[in-house]
Amino acid sequence: MHKKLFFAIVSVFILIKPGLAQTDYNNVPDVTGKIFINDVYLKQYNPDTFLIHDILIDNGIIKNIAPAMEAPFDARIIEGDSIYAYSAFIDAFSHTGIPQPERRQQRPDVQFRGFPPNDIAGITPEKMAFKDIKANDKSIAALRKSGFAVSHVVPRGNMLPGQGCIISLKGDSVEDMILDESSSCLFQLRGARGVYPSTVIAVMAKWRELNRQAELYSANNKSYALDPVSKERPVMNSVLDALVPVVENRRRVFSHAQSNKDVYRSLVLQSELGYDVVLSNVRRVEPAIEALSQDKMHIILSTELPDAVKEDKKKEKGNEESAKEESDPRREALLERKKESIKEFESQAALLESKDVRFAFSMMDFKATDLKANLERMIAAGLSEQAAMNALTINAAEILGLEKICGSLEKGKMANLFLSTGPYLDKESSIKYSIVEGHVEEYEIRKKKRALSNSDNSIEGTWSFSIDVMGDLNTGKIVITKEADQYEVNIINDAAPDDPRPCSDISFEYGTLSLSLIVPYEDGDLPVQLSLDIDQDSFNGTATIGQLGSFPIEGSKISSPEN
């Protein structure tokens, strides 16, 4: 199902060639276990100062960090000319490596909807997330390329989907990747469809009931173990057995609490039941910030932000009169409220920092390629750069109990780091190397081109394009026309010249052409977005296909419109 879905989407651009062999050129065995990184900029003890040091890695461990070391004769040497080294990021909460399941179209057929089987009710705390991970899932490589080395993976599902695991983003199999196969218990205020518990109130009631039952189950087992004489043998219950570490505070509950109400409800349940909780994938903390600050709660903040409001083109220079004539006070008021709401989302991380609340970041349902842009928006809203980097490294390590092995560049810790062409948060910098447990991946740095101004209308005409999907290079044409102030774009695959695909949501701003199209599929419509950076008569950019990932696309101008 997943493979058919992927082929259906990418066929907008390419002709899939049957039987094409795929080779993963990034997964090349290391020649030596020793890596010597020479003269890199890094911050180690003073967070405000970059120093030039060497880094020695041996068999996946940082052996030494010091200035002017001598490189071992058998080490691979990476020259750090103008390169900056950072501790690799830690994704504190996501579904990394777990594909989307097929949606169940019909309600479950159960005899008693008030007492359904646990798997139908979404109550499966005994299940292990690592069993659903695919080692070759694209989300793993995407995180690595964005500077991540470790991910806390939680299962998909409803109320109690199962136990989260912590994985290294290196390994040929899931078994190779696992750092902790049972690191957390995921709880969600998400009911089951058509059966109990289906509402938020029902989920809260069921959670209380299960906690009390787990306490009694644990006490009964301990009592029997101490003195089994004349006592009925306890019957094993896999659900309650999985919850015993929770009620005994040996396993943390990661409570998925995106909304304000979910944050408050999670705090109420934790206060009543007394387990150790981490509020996860939170989007807004402001209403509950005082309670979070007083209780020293651990927070995993969502990196997802609402799309920024684009300025009305009519307000650009030369269009003031036109904008004045068409202004609508109600629309303007609505737009201002929307801007204020977006600012609130952008300022949540800064608010946590100001209250000295330790927080990390979640990559749940979020494209790794958008991380830096969203961090920049948070920093513009008041978050310090150091707090942003801490949230992605040492804070996440401490929340997940990994601070002894990763989260910072220190001797003896895992060799998890990335090398950037400049300070990571600089707009012009890019990640050149990703190193996970000593395994090195080098990435091509695309040269950034001069952007066209909005006044340059030379994008009209026919452009060639080529797109690389899984190593298969395919070609086509993009036809751009303009009437009045509106662009029209059609995409034509060279393999299907009689089937042009029209595009929508077309905008051209400061050299970037953005557009989208909908691909019909048997289960519904699927979105595809293009972002093309145009420089005179050529472009490069990305084609984003739903949540399947982004693929490089480039091209050049073939012809201009007829005069």
Secondary structure, 3 states (H helix, E strand, C coil): CHHHHHHHHHCCCCCCCCCCCCCCCCCCCCCCCEEEEEEEEECCCCCCCCEEEEEEEECCEEEEEECCCCCCCCCEEEECCCCEEEECEEEEEECCCCCCCCCCCCCCCCCCCCCCCHHHHCECCCCEHHHHCCCCCHHHHHHHHCCEEEEEECCCCCCECEEEEEEECCCCCHHHHEEEEEEEEEEECCCCCCCCCCCHHHHHHHHHHHHHHHHHHHHHHHHHHHCCCCCCCCCCCHHHHHHHHHHCCCCCEEEECCCHHHHHHHHHHHHHHCCCEEEEEECCCHHHHHHHHHCCCEEEEECCCCCCCCCCHHHCCCCHHHHHHHCCHHHHHHHHHHHHHHHHHHCHHHHHHHCCCCEEEECCCCCHHHHHHHHHHHHHCCCCHHHHHHHHCHHHHHHCCCCCCCCCCCCCCECCEEEECCCCCCCCCCEEEEEECCEEEECCCCCCCCCCCCCCCCCCEEEEEEEEECCEEEEEEEEEEEECCEEEEEEEECCEEEEEEECEEEEEECCEEEEEEEEEECCEEEEEEEEEEEECCEEEEEEEECCCCEEEEEEEEEECCCC
